[in-house]
């Protein structure tokens, strides 16, 4: 399959630089590698989103099951201040 594409000058220069570096034999190799990396990145994004949705669902289940309590920031600060003061002195 043959495909002709147009790139902005900046991207064209980047492709040419990669070929000139000797890492790639042609512009086609650079584009193929870029597409492979793009597909891998998309796969990672989907996996991360799936994991995040799972974590959110677990958190919501914990809330509904009563395994979550309100966060008392003032109490946490009150506990931490003496510890911080003892390390500073």
PDB file with one MODEL, atoms N, CA, C and O in Angstrom:
MODEL        1
ATOM      1  N   UNK A   1       0.841  -1.173   0.000  1.00  0.00           N
ATOM      2  CA  UNK A   1       0.000   0.000   0.000  1.00  0.00           C
ATOM      3  C   UNK A   1       0.891   1.241   0.000  1.00  0.00           C
ATOM      4  O   UNK A   1       1.890   1.310   0.715  1.00  0.00           O
ATOM      5  N   UNK A   2       0.518   2.179  -0.787  1.00  0.00           N
ATOM      6  CA  UNK A   2       1.254   3.430  -0.855  1.00  0.00           C
ATOM      7  C   UNK A   2       0.323   4.558  -0.444  1.00  0.00           C
ATOM      8  O   UNK A   2      -0.844   4.598  -0.833  1.00  0.00           O
ATOM      9  N   UNK A   3       0.862   5.469   0.346  1.00  0.00           N
ATOM     10  CA  UNK A   3       0.062   6.579   0.844  1.00  0.00           C
ATOM     11  C   UNK A   3       0.929   7.818   0.867  1.00  0.00           C
ATOM     12  O   UNK A   3       2.027   7.804   1.423  1.00  0.00           O
ATOM     13  N   UNK A   4       0.450   8.870   0.277  1.00  0.00           N
ATOM     14  CA  UNK A   4       1.171  10.140   0.306  1.00  0.00           C
ATOM     15  C   UNK A   4       0.501  11.029   1.332  1.00  0.00           C
ATOM     16  O   UNK A   4      -0.723  11.157   1.355  1.00  0.00           O
ATOM     17  N   UNK A   5       1.305  11.641   2.176  1.00  0.00           N
ATOM     18  CA  UNK A   5       0.764  12.532   3.206  1.00  0.00           C
ATOM     19  C   UNK A   5       1.485  13.874   3.147  1.00  0.00           C
ATOM     20  O   UNK A   5       2.611  13.977   2.659  1.00  0.00           O
ATOM     21  N   UNK A   6       0.812  14.884   3.652  1.00  0.00           N
ATOM     22  CA  UNK A   6       1.422  16.210   3.763  1.00  0.00           C
ATOM     23  C   UNK A   6       1.627  16.509   5.239  1.00  0.00           C
ATOM     24  O   UNK A   6       0.742  16.284   6.064  1.00  0.00           O
ATOM     25  N   UNK A   7       2.797  17.013   5.550  1.00  0.00           N
ATOM     26  CA  UNK A   7       3.117  17.373   6.926  1.00  0.00           C
ATOM     27  C   UNK A   7       3.470  18.846   6.988  1.00  0.00           C
ATOM     28  O   UNK A   7       4.003  19.399   6.026  1.00  0.00           O
ATOM     29  N   UNK A   8       3.175  19.487   8.113  1.00  0.00           N
ATOM     30  CA  UNK A   8       3.667  20.858   8.289  1.00  0.00           C
ATOM     31  C   UNK A   8       5.201  20.839   8.275  1.00  0.00           C
ATOM     32  O   UNK A   8       5.826  19.820   8.567  1.00  0.00           O
ATOM     33  N   UNK A   9       5.774  21.956   7.939  1.00  0.00           N
ATOM     34  CA  UNK A   9       7.241  22.040   7.809  1.00  0.00           C
ATOM     35  C   UNK A   9       7.955  21.543   9.057  1.00  0.00           C
ATOM     36  O   UNK A   9       8.963  20.844   8.955  1.00  0.00           O
ATOM     37  N   UNK A  10       7.449  21.894  10.229  1.00  0.00           N
ATOM     38  CA  UNK A  10       8.107  21.479  11.472  1.00  0.00           C
ATOM     39  C   UNK A  10       8.159  19.954  11.598  1.00  0.00           C
ATOM     40  O   UNK A  10       9.195  19.393  11.953  1.00  0.00           O
ATOM     41  N   UNK A  11       7.041  19.288  11.307  1.00  0.00           N
ATOM     42  CA  UNK A  11       7.019  17.820  11.397  1.00  0.00           C
ATOM     43  C   UNK A  11       7.876  17.191  10.303  1.00  0.00           C
ATOM     44  O   UNK A  11       8.554  16.189  10.536  1.00  0.00           O
ATOM     45  N   UNK A  12       7.844  17.778   9.118  1.00  0.00           N
ATOM     46  CA  UNK A  12       8.680  17.271   8.031  1.00  0.00           C
ATOM     47  C   UNK A  12      10.148  17.342   8.420  1.00  0.00           C
ATOM     48  O   UNK A  12      10.907  16.406   8.166  1.00  0.00           O
ATOM     49  N   UNK A  13      10.551  18.452   9.038  1.00  0.00           N
ATOM     50  CA  UNK A  13      11.944  18.599   9.479  1.00  0.00           C
ATOM     51  C   UNK A  13      12.292  17.568  10.544  1.00  0.00           C
ATOM     52  O   UNK A  13      13.400  17.033  10.558  1.00  0.00           O
ATOM     53  N   UNK A  14      11.351  17.292  11.430  1.00  0.00           N
ATOM     54  CA  UNK A  14      11.611  16.295  12.475  1.00  0.00           C
ATOM     55  C   UNK A  14      11.787  14.910  11.861  1.00  0.00           C
ATOM     56  O   UNK A  14      12.661  14.150  12.278  1.00  0.00           O
ATOM     57  N   UNK A  15      10.960  14.582  10.875  1.00  0.00           N
ATOM     58  CA  UNK A  15      11.103  13.290  10.193  1.00  0.00           C
ATOM     59  C   UNK A  15      12.465  13.228   9.512  1.00  0.00           C
ATOM     60  O   UNK A  15      13.181  12.234   9.637  1.00  0.00           O
ATOM     61  N   UNK A  16      12.821  14.284   8.796  1.00  0.00           N
ATOM     62  CA  UNK A  16      14.126  14.318   8.112  1.00  0.00           C
ATOM     63  C   UNK A  16      15.283  14.186   9.114  1.00  0.00           C
ATOM     64  O   UNK A  16      16.271  13.505   8.839  1.00  0.00           O
ATOM     65  N   UNK A  17      15.155  14.838  10.269  1.00  0.00           N
ATOM     66  CA  UNK A  17      16.198  14.749  11.301  1.00  0.00           C
ATOM     67  C   UNK A  17      16.363  13.317  11.796  1.00  0.00           C
ATOM     68  O   UNK A  17      17.484  12.854  12.004  1.00  0.00           O
ATOM     69  N   UNK A  18      15.243  12.615  11.986  1.00  0.00           N
ATOM     70  CA  UNK A  18      15.314  11.227  12.445  1.00  0.00           C
ATOM     71  C   UNK A  18      16.004  10.345  11.403  1.00  0.00           C
ATOM     72  O   UNK A  18      16.807   9.480  11.752  1.00  0.00           O
ATOM     73  N   UNK A  19      15.691  10.564  10.133  1.00  0.00           N
ATOM     74  CA  UNK A  19      16.349   9.789   9.068  1.00  0.00           C
ATOM     75  C   UNK A  19      17.830  10.141   9.031  1.00  0.00           C
ATOM     76  O   UNK A  19      18.676   9.253   8.913  1.00  0.00           O
ATOM     77  N   UNK A  20      18.151  11.428   9.130  1.00  0.00           N
ATOM     78  CA  UNK A  20      19.554  11.871   9.083  1.00  0.00           C
ATOM     79  C   UNK A  20      20.365  11.337  10.253  1.00  0.00           C
ATOM     80  O   UNK A  20      21.581  11.175  10.146  1.00  0.00           O
ATOM     81  N   UNK A  21      19.688  11.060  11.384  1.00  0.00           N
ATOM     82  CA  UNK A  21      20.405  10.545  12.550  1.00  0.00           C
ATOM     83  C   UNK A  21      20.932   9.125  12.322  1.00  0.00           C
ATOM     84  O   UNK A  21      21.810   8.656  13.046  1.00  0.00           O
ATOM     85  N   UNK A  22      20.391   8.457  11.318  1.00  0.00           N
ATOM     86  CA  UNK A  22      20.817   7.086  11.026  1.00  0.00           C
ATOM     87  C   UNK A  22      19.999   6.031  11.741  1.00  0.00           C
ATOM     88  O   UNK A  22      20.181   4.837  11.503  1.00  0.00           O
ATOM     89  N   UNK A  23      19.100   6.457  12.615  1.00  0.00           N
ATOM     90  CA  UNK A  23      18.268   5.485  13.336  1.00  0.00           C
ATOM     91  C   UNK A  23      17.208   4.871  12.425  1.00  0.00           C
ATOM     92  O   UNK A  23      16.733   3.764  12.679  1.00  0.00           O
ATOM     93  N   UNK A  24      16.842   5.583  11.372  1.00  0.00           N
ATOM     94  CA  UNK A  24      15.813   5.120  10.449  1.00  0.00           C
ATOM     95  C   UNK A  24      16.350   5.231   9.031  1.00  0.00           C
ATOM     96  O   UNK A  24      17.102   6.151   8.707  1.00  0.00           O
ATOM     97  N   UNK A  25      15.955   4.285   8.196  1.00  0.00           N
ATOM     98  CA  UNK A  25      16.427   4.270   6.819  1.00  0.00           C
ATOM     99  C   UNK A  25      15.615   5.135   5.888  1.00  0.00           C
ATOM    100  O   UNK A  25      16.078   5.483   4.802  1.00  0.00           O
ATOM    101  N   UNK A  26      14.399   5.491   6.297  1.00  0.00           N
ATOM    102  CA  UNK A  26      13.546   6.283   5.426  1.00  0.00           C
ATOM    103  C   UNK A  26      12.477   6.999   6.244  1.00  0.00           C
ATOM    104  O   UNK A  26      12.252   6.698   7.416  1.00  0.00           O
ATOM    105  N   UNK A  27      11.830   7.953   5.590  1.00  0.00           N
ATOM    106  CA  UNK A  27      10.731   8.665   6.235  1.00  0.00           C
ATOM    107  C   UNK A  27       9.601   7.692   6.573  1.00  0.00           C
ATOM    108  O   UNK A  27       8.932   7.843   7.595  1.00  0.00           O
ATOM    109  N   UNK A  28       9.392   6.704   5.721  1.00  0.00           N
ATOM    110  CA  UNK A  28       8.335   5.715   5.975  1.00  0.00           C
ATOM    111  C   UNK A  28       8.591   4.959   7.278  1.00  0.00           C
ATOM    112  O   UNK A  28       7.654   4.685   8.028  1.00  0.00           O
ATOM    113  N   UNK A  29       9.849   4.622   7.551  1.00  0.00           N
ATOM    114  CA  UNK A  29      10.170   3.932   8.801  1.00  0.00           C
ATOM    115  C   UNK A  29       9.869   4.822  10.006  1.00  0.00           C
ATOM    116  O   UNK A  29       9.376   4.338  11.025  1.00  0.00           O
ATOM    117  N   UNK A  30      10.159   6.109   9.899  1.00  0.00           N
ATOM    118  CA  UNK A  30       9.878   7.036  10.991  1.00  0.00           C
ATOM    119  C   UNK A  30       8.373   7.084  11.250  1.00  0.00           C
ATOM    120  O   UNK A  30       7.939   7.005  12.399  1.00  0.00           O
ATOM    121  N   UNK A  31       7.585   7.211  10.197  1.00  0.00           N
ATOM    122  CA  UNK A  31       6.133   7.297  10.335  1.00  0.00           C
ATOM    123  C   UNK A  31       5.578   5.990  10.890  1.00  0.00           C
ATOM    124  O   UNK A  31       4.695   6.017  11.748  1.00  0.00           O
ATOM    125  N   UNK A  32       6.074   4.848  10.419  1.00  0.00           N
ATOM    126  CA  UNK A  32       5.608   3.547  10.948  1.00  0.00           C
ATOM    127  C   UNK A  32       5.882   3.438  12.445  1.00  0.00           C
ATOM    128  O   UNK A  32       5.022   3.008  13.213  1.00  0.00           O
ATOM    129  N   UNK A  33       7.091   3.832  12.852  1.00  0.00           N
ATOM    130  CA  UNK A  33       7.444   3.778  14.271  1.00  0.00           C
ATOM    131  C   UNK A  33       6.574   4.733  15.082  1.00  0.00           C
ATOM    132  O   UNK A  33       6.127   4.393  16.178  1.00  0.00           O
ATOM    133  N   UNK A  34       6.335   5.920  14.545  1.00  0.00           N
ATOM    134  CA  UNK A  34       5.483   6.890  15.245  1.00  0.00           C
ATOM    135  C   UNK A  34       4.077   6.319  15.423  1.00  0.00           C
ATOM    136  O   UNK A  34       3.481   6.479  16.488  1.00  0.00           O
ATOM    137  N   UNK A  35       3.545   5.664  14.407  1.00  0.00           N
ATOM    138  CA  UNK A  35       2.209   5.073  14.519  1.00  0.00           C
ATOM    139  C   UNK A  35       2.185   3.931  15.529  1.00  0.00           C
ATOM    140  O   UNK A  35       1.221   3.785  16.280  1.00  0.00           O
ATOM    141  N   UNK A  36       3.240   3.123  15.551  1.00  0.00           N
ATOM    142  CA  UNK A  36       3.305   2.038  16.549  1.00  0.00           C
ATOM    143  C   UNK A  36       3.309   2.621  17.962  1.00  0.00           C
ATOM    144  O   UNK A  36       2.597   2.140  18.843  1.00  0.00           O
ATOM    145  N   UNK A  37       4.113   3.656  18.167  1.00  0.00           N
ATOM    146  CA  UNK A  37       4.172   4.285  19.491  1.00  0.00           C
ATOM    147  C   UNK A  37       2.843   4.935  19.852  1.00  0.00           C
ATOM    148  O   UNK A  37       2.419   4.874  21.006  1.00  0.00           O
ATOM    149  N   UNK A  38       2.188   5.551  18.885  1.00  0.00           N
ATOM    150  CA  UNK A  38       0.884   6.167  19.121  1.00  0.00           C
ATOM    151  C   UNK A  38      -0.135   5.112  19.535  1.00  0.00           C
ATOM    152  O   UNK A  38      -0.917   5.330  20.461  1.00  0.00           O
ATOM    153  N   UNK A  39      -0.127   3.968  18.851  1.00  0.00           N
ATOM    154  CA  UNK A  39      -1.064   2.898  19.207  1.00  0.00           C
ATOM    155  C   UNK A  39      -0.769   2.344  20.593  1.00  0.00           C
ATOM    156  O   UNK A  39      -1.697   2.037  21.342  1.00  0.00           O
ATOM    157  N   UNK A  40       0.504   2.210  20.946  1.00  0.00           N
ATOM    158  CA  UNK A  40       0.872   1.728  22.279  1.00  0.00           C
ATOM    159  C   UNK A  40       0.409   2.730  23.330  1.00  0.00           C
ATOM    160  O   UNK A  40      -0.092   2.342  24.385  1.00  0.00           O
ATOM    161  N   UNK A  41       0.575   4.005  23.044  1.00  0.00           N
ATOM    162  CA  UNK A  41       0.148   5.060  23.967  1.00  0.00           C
ATOM    163  C   UNK A  41      -1.362   5.011  24.173  1.00  0.00           C
ATOM    164  O   UNK A  41      -1.845   5.155  25.296  1.00  0.00           O
ATOM    165  N   UNK A  42      -2.101   4.807  23.093  1.00  0.00           N
ATOM    166  CA  UNK A  42      -3.563   4.712  23.206  1.00  0.00           C
ATOM    167  C   UNK A  42      -3.957   3.506  24.050  1.00  0.00           C
ATOM    168  O   UNK A  42      -4.888   3.595  24.850  1.00  0.00           O
ATOM    169  N   UNK A  43      -3.271   2.392  23.887  1.00  0.00           N
ATOM    170  CA  UNK A  43      -3.551   1.196  24.672  1.00  0.00           C
ATOM    171  C   UNK A  43      -3.322   1.468  26.154  1.00  0.00           C
ATOM    172  O   UNK A  43      -4.115   1.056  27.001  1.00  0.00           O
ATOM    173  N   UNK A  44      -2.239   2.159  26.456  1.00  0.00           N
ATOM    174  CA  UNK A  44      -1.936   2.509  27.849  1.00  0.00           C
ATOM    175  C   UNK A  44      -3.000   3.453  28.408  1.00  0.00           C
ATOM    176  O   UNK A  44      -3.412   3.311  29.559  1.00  0.00           O
ATOM    177  N   UNK A  45      -3.448   4.419  27.595  1.00  0.00           N
ATOM    178  CA  UNK A  45      -4.490   5.341  28.046  1.00  0.00           C
ATOM    179  C   UNK A  45      -5.779   4.593  28.373  1.00  0.00           C
ATOM    180  O   UNK A  45      -6.416   4.867  29.390  1.00  0.00           O
ATOM    181  N   UNK A  46      -6.164   3.654  27.519  1.00  0.00           N
ATOM    182  CA  UNK A  46      -7.385   2.885  27.757  1.00  0.00           C
ATOM    183  C   UNK A  46      -7.244   2.066  29.033  1.00  0.00           C
ATOM    184  O   UNK A  46      -8.176   2.005  29.834  1.00  0.00           O
ATOM    185  N   UNK A  47      -6.083   1.433  29.230  1.00  0.00           N
ATOM    186  CA  UNK A  47      -5.861   0.636  30.436  1.00  0.00           C
ATOM    187  C   UNK A  47      -5.892   1.519  31.679  1.00  0.00           C
ATOM    188  O   UNK A  47      -6.444   1.124  32.706  1.00  0.00           O
ATOM    189  N   UNK A  48      -5.306   2.707  31.595  1.00  0.00           N
ATOM    190  CA  UNK A  48      -5.303   3.622  32.736  1.00  0.00           C
ATOM    191  C   UNK A  48      -6.711   4.096  33.060  1.00  0.00           C
ATOM    192  O   UNK A  48      -7.091   4.178  34.228  1.00  0.00           O
ATOM    193  N   UNK A  49      -7.479   4.405  32.033  1.00  0.00           N
ATOM    194  CA  UNK A  49      -8.853   4.846  32.245  1.00  0.00           C
ATOM    195  C   UNK A  49      -9.691   3.730  32.847  1.00  0.00           C
ATOM    196  O   UNK A  49     -10.506   3.973  33.736  1.00  0.00           O
ATOM    197  N   UNK A  50      -9.496   2.515  32.370  1.00  0.00           N
ATOM    198  CA  UNK A  50     -10.216   1.366  32.909  1.00  0.00           C
ATOM    199  C   UNK A  50      -9.878   1.169  34.383  1.00  0.00           C
ATOM    200  O   UNK A  50     -10.762   0.914  35.200  1.00  0.00           O
ATOM    201  N   UNK A  51      -8.598   1.288  34.718  1.00  0.00           N
ATOM    202  CA  UNK A  51      -8.161   1.156  36.103  1.00  0.00           C
ATOM    203  C   UNK A  51      -8.752   2.257  36.975  1.00  0.00           C
ATOM    204  O   UNK A  51      -9.199   1.999  38.092  1.00  0.00           O
ATOM    205  N   UNK A  52      -8.753   3.482  36.464  1.00  0.00           N
ATOM    206  CA  UNK A  52      -9.314   4.607  37.202  1.00  0.00           C
ATOM    207  C   UNK A  52     -10.809   4.401  37.453  1.00  0.00           C
ATOM    208  O   UNK A  52     -11.295   4.648  38.557  1.00  0.00           O
ATOM    209  N   UNK A  53     -11.531   3.951  36.434  1.00  0.00           N
ATOM    210  CA  UNK A  53     -12.967   3.689  36.601  1.00  0.00           C
ATOM    211  C   UNK A  53     -13.201   2.600  37.646  1.00  0.00           C
ATOM    212  O   UNK A  53     -14.152   2.679  38.423  1.00  0.00           O
ATOM    213  N   UNK A  54     -12.342   1.593  37.666  1.00  0.00           N
ATOM    214  CA  UNK A  54     -12.451   0.523  38.655  1.00  0.00           C
ATOM    215  C   UNK A  54     -12.213   1.064  40.066  1.00  0.00           C
ATOM    216  O   UNK A  54     -12.935   0.719  41.002  1.00  0.00           O
ATOM    217  N   UNK A  55     -11.196   1.912  40.208  1.00  0.00           N
ATOM    218  CA  UNK A  55     -10.906   2.516  41.515  1.00  0.00           C
ATOM    219  C   UNK A  55     -12.071   3.380  41.989  1.00  0.00           C
ATOM    220  O   UNK A  55     -12.426   3.361  43.168  1.00  0.00           O
ATOM    221  N   UNK A  56     -12.662   4.135  41.069  1.00  0.00           N
ATOM    222  CA  UNK A  56     -13.810   4.976  41.433  1.00  0.00           C
ATOM    223  C   UNK A  56     -14.983   4.104  41.860  1.00  0.00           C
ATOM    224  O   UNK A  56     -15.654   4.398  42.849  1.00  0.00           O
ATOM    225  N   UNK A  57     -15.228   3.030  41.113  1.00  0.00           N
ATOM    226  CA  UNK A  57     -16.327   2.119  41.461  1.00  0.00           C
ATOM    227  C   UNK A  57     -16.098   1.503  42.841  1.00  0.00           C
ATOM    228  O   UNK A  57     -17.040   1.361  43.621  1.00  0.00           O
ATOM    229  N   UNK A  58     -14.840   1.133  43.146  1.00  0.00           N
ATOM    230  CA  UNK A  58     -14.528   0.576  44.462  1.00  0.00           C
ATOM    231  C   UNK A  58     -14.765   1.610  45.553  1.00  0.00           C
ATOM    232  O   UNK A  58     -15.300   1.287  46.614  1.00  0.00           O
ATOM    233  N   UNK A  59     -14.367   2.853  45.295  1.00  0.00           N
ATOM    234  CA  UNK A  59     -14.590   3.919  46.262  1.00  0.00           C
ATOM    235  C   UNK A  59     -16.068   4.165  46.505  1.00  0.00           C
ATOM    236  O   UNK A  59     -16.493   4.361  47.643  1.00  0.00           O
ATOM    237  N   UNK A  60     -16.846   4.155  45.442  1.00  0.00           N
ATOM    238  CA  UNK A  60     -18.293   4.345  45.582  1.00  0.00           C
ATOM    239  C   UNK A  60     -18.909   3.186  46.358  1.00  0.00           C
ATOM    240  O   UNK A  60     -19.799   3.390  47.183  1.00  0.00           O
ATOM    241  N   UNK A  61     -18.435   1.971  46.093  1.00  0.00           N
ATOM    242  CA  UNK A  61     -18.933   0.808  46.833  1.00  0.00           C
ATOM    243  C   UNK A  61     -18.587   0.932  48.315  1.00  0.00           C
ATOM    244  O   UNK A  61     -19.402   0.599  49.175  1.00  0.00           O
ATOM    245  N   UNK A  62     -17.379   1.409  48.612  1.00  0.00           N
ATOM    246  CA  UNK A  62     -16.976   1.617  50.008  1.00  0.00           C
ATOM    247  C   UNK A  62     -17.875   2.648  50.686  1.00  0.00           C
ATOM    248  O   UNK A  62     -18.257   2.479  51.844  1.00  0.00           O
ATOM    249  N   UNK A  63     -18.212   3.716  49.965  1.00  0.00           N
ATOM    250  CA  UNK A  63     -19.105   4.735  50.526  1.00  0.00           C
ATOM    251  C   UNK A  63     -20.466   4.121  50.845  1.00  0.00           C
ATOM    252  O   UNK A  63     -20.991   4.298  51.945  1.00  0.00           O
ATOM    253  N   UNK A  64     -21.029   3.407  49.889  1.00  0.00           N
ATOM    254  CA  UNK A  64     -22.358   2.818  50.068  1.00  0.00           C
ATOM    255  C   UNK A  64     -22.372   1.750  51.161  1.00  0.00           C
ATOM    256  O   UNK A  64     -23.406   1.519  51.789  1.00  0.00           O
ATOM    257  N   UNK A  65     -21.231   1.099  51.392  1.00  0.00           N
ATOM    258  CA  UNK A  65     -21.155   0.058  52.416  1.00  0.00           C
ATOM    259  C   UNK A  65     -20.798   0.631  53.787  1.00  0.00           C
ATOM    260  O   UNK A  65     -20.701  -0.114  54.763  1.00  0.00           O
ATOM    261  N   UNK A  66     -20.605   1.938  53.867  1.00  0.00           N
ATOM    262  CA  UNK A  66     -20.297   2.560  55.151  1.00  0.00           C
ATOM    263  C   UNK A  66     -18.860   2.397  55.596  1.00  0.00           C
ATOM    264  O   UNK A  66     -18.564   2.543  56.782  1.00  0.00           O
ATOM    265  N   UNK A  67     -17.959   2.097  54.672  1.00  0.00           N
ATOM    266  CA  UNK A  67     -16.544   1.910  55.031  1.00  0.00           C
ATOM    267  C   UNK A  67     -15.744   3.203  54.922  1.00  0.00           C
ATOM    268  O   UNK A  67     -14.515   3.175  54.992  1.00  0.00           O
ATOM    269  N   UNK A  68     -16.420   4.325  54.754  1.00  0.00           N
ATOM    270  CA  UNK A  68     -15.753   5.609  54.594  1.00  0.00           C
ATOM    271  C   UNK A  68     -16.288   6.572  55.646  1.00  0.00           C
ATOM    272  O   UNK A  68     -17.492   6.639  55.893  1.00  0.00           O
ATOM    273  N   UNK A  69     -15.377   7.313  56.256  1.00  0.00           N
ATOM    274  CA  UNK A  69     -15.789   8.324  57.242  1.00  0.00           C
ATOM    275  C   UNK A  69     -15.331   9.692  56.746  1.00  0.00           C
ATOM    276  O   UNK A  69     -14.434   9.793  55.909  1.00  0.00           O
ATOM    277  N   UNK A  70     -15.954  10.730  57.266  1.00  0.00           N
ATOM    278  CA  UNK A  70     -15.583  12.092  56.885  1.00  0.00           C
ATOM    279  C   UNK A  70     -14.155  12.379  57.327  1.00  0.00           C
ATOM    280  O   UNK A  70     -13.724  11.931  58.389  1.00  0.00           O
ATOM    281  N   UNK A  71     -13.436  13.118  56.517  1.00  0.00           N
ATOM    282  CA  UNK A  71     -12.061  13.489  56.805  1.00  0.00           C
ATOM    283  C   UNK A  71     -12.058  14.707  57.718  1.00  0.00           C
ATOM    284  O   UNK A  71     -12.663  15.731  57.401  1.00  0.00           O
ATOM    285  N   UNK A  72     -11.381  14.590  58.846  1.00  0.00           N
ATOM    286  CA  UNK A  72     -11.288  15.710  59.795  1.00  0.00           C
ATOM    287  C   UNK A  72      -9.904  16.333  59.652  1.00  0.00           C
ATOM    288  O   UNK A  72      -8.952  15.932  60.322  1.00  0.00           O
ATOM    289  N   UNK A  73      -9.813  17.314  58.771  1.00  0.00           N
ATOM    290  CA  UNK A  73      -8.525  17.945  58.477  1.00  0.00           C
ATOM    291  C   UNK A  73      -7.945  18.629  59.707  1.00  0.00           C
ATOM    292  O   UNK A  73      -6.735  18.584  59.927  1.00  0.00           O
ATOM    293  N   UNK A  74      -8.774  19.246  60.490  1.00  0.00           N
ATOM    294  CA  UNK A  74      -8.286  19.942  61.694  1.00  0.00           C
ATOM    295  C   UNK A  74      -7.628  18.958  62.649  1.00  0.00           C
ATOM    296  O   UNK A  74      -6.594  19.269  63.240  1.00  0.00           O
ATOM    297  N   UNK A  75      -8.218  17.769  62.809  1.00  0.00           N
ATOM    298  CA  UNK A  75      -7.641  16.759  63.705  1.00  0.00           C
ATOM    299  C   UNK A  75      -6.310  16.245  63.159  1.00  0.00           C
ATOM    300  O   UNK A  75      -5.371  16.008  63.918  1.00  0.00           O
ATOM    301  N   UNK A  76      -6.237  16.076  61.858  1.00  0.00           N
ATOM    302  CA  UNK A  76      -4.984  15.608  61.247  1.00  0.00           C
ATOM    303  C   UNK A  76      -3.881  16.643  61.457  1.00  0.00           C
ATOM    304  O   UNK A  76      -2.751  16.289  61.793  1.00  0.00           O
ATOM    305  N   UNK A  77      -4.209  17.921  61.258  1.00  0.00           N
ATOM    306  CA  UNK A  77      -3.222  18.984  61.477  1.00  0.00           C
ATOM    307  C   UNK A  77      -2.791  19.035  62.938  1.00  0.00           C
ATOM    308  O   UNK A  77      -1.613  19.219  63.242  1.00  0.00           O
ATOM    309  N   UNK A  78      -3.756  18.869  63.836  1.00  0.00           N
ATOM    310  CA  UNK A  78      -3.450  18.912  65.272  1.00  0.00           C
ATOM    311  C   UNK A  78      -2.502  17.782  65.656  1.00  0.00           C
ATOM    312  O   UNK A  78      -1.636  17.964  66.512  1.00  0.00           O
ATOM    313  N   UNK A  79      -2.656  16.628  65.038  1.00  0.00           N
ATOM    314  CA  UNK A  79      -1.758  15.504  65.323  1.00  0.00           C
ATOM    315  C   UNK A  79      -0.383  15.726  64.698  1.00  0.00           C
ATOM    316  O   UNK A  79       0.635  15.344  65.275  1.00  0.00           O
ATOM    317  N   UNK A  80      -0.355  16.339  63.530  1.00  0.00           N
ATOM    318  CA  UNK A  80       0.901  16.502  62.803  1.00  0.00           C
ATOM    319  C   UNK A  80       1.775  17.623  63.291  1.00  0.00           C
ATOM    320  O   UNK A  80       2.999  17.538  63.185  1.00  0.00           O
ATOM    321  N   UNK A  81       1.191  18.665  63.819  1.00  0.00           N
ATOM    322  CA  UNK A  81       1.969  19.833  64.244  1.00  0.00           C
ATOM    323  C   UNK A  81       3.003  19.502  65.312  1.00  0.00           C
ATOM    324  O   UNK A  81       4.145  19.946  65.189  1.00  0.00           O
ATOM    325  N   UNK A  82       2.661  18.736  66.363  1.00  0.00           N
ATOM    326  CA  UNK A  82       3.700  18.398  67.357  1.00  0.00           C
ATOM    327  C   UNK A  82       4.829  17.548  66.736  1.00  0.00           C
ATOM    328  O   UNK A  82       5.996  17.713  67.094  1.00  0.00           O
ATOM    329  N   UNK A  83       4.492  16.672  65.839  1.00  0.00           N
ATOM    330  CA  UNK A  83       5.507  15.841  65.183  1.00  0.00           C
ATOM    331  C   UNK A  83       6.437  16.743  64.369  1.00  0.00           C
ATOM    332  O   UNK A  83       7.659  16.617  64.452  1.00  0.00           O
ATOM    333  N   UNK A  84       5.863  17.640  63.594  1.00  0.00           N
ATOM    334  CA  UNK A  84       6.651  18.560  62.787  1.00  0.00           C
ATOM    335  C   UNK A  84       7.522  19.449  63.681  1.00  0.00           C
ATOM    336  O   UNK A  84       8.689  19.688  63.371  1.00  0.00           O
ATOM    337  N   UNK A  85       6.961  19.933  64.778  1.00  0.00           N
ATOM    338  CA  UNK A  85       7.718  20.795  65.693  1.00  0.00           C
ATOM    339  C   UNK A  85       8.883  20.041  66.310  1.00  0.00           C
ATOM    340  O   UNK A  85       9.952  20.622  66.498  1.00  0.00           O
ATOM    341  N   UNK A  86       8.709  18.762  66.631  1.00  0.00           N
ATOM    342  CA  UNK A  86       9.791  17.976  67.256  1.00  0.00           C
ATOM    343  C   UNK A  86      10.937  17.736  66.245  1.00  0.00           C
ATOM    344  O   UNK A  86      12.094  17.601  66.643  1.00  0.00           O
ATOM    345  N   UNK A  87      10.615  17.684  64.965  1.00  0.00           N
ATOM    346  CA  UNK A  87      11.655  17.478  63.942  1.00  0.00           C
ATOM    347  C   UNK A  87      12.392  18.769  63.639  1.00  0.00           C
ATOM    348  O   UNK A  87      13.553  18.742  63.232  1.00  0.00           O
ATOM    349  N   UNK A  88      11.725  19.904  63.834  1.00  0.00           N
ATOM    350  CA  UNK A  88      12.339  21.198  63.527  1.00  0.00           C
ATOM    351  C   UNK A  88      13.338  21.613  64.601  1.00  0.00           C
ATOM    352  O   UNK A  88      14.273  22.363  64.321  1.00  0.00           O
ATOM    353  N   UNK A  89      13.149  21.140  65.801  1.00  0.00           N
ATOM    354  CA  UNK A  89      13.987  21.598  66.904  1.00  0.00           C
ATOM    355  C   UNK A  89      15.131  20.750  67.116  1.00  0.00           C
ATOM    356  O   UNK A  89      15.933  21.008  68.013  1.00  0.00           O
TER     357      UNK A  89
ENDMDL
END
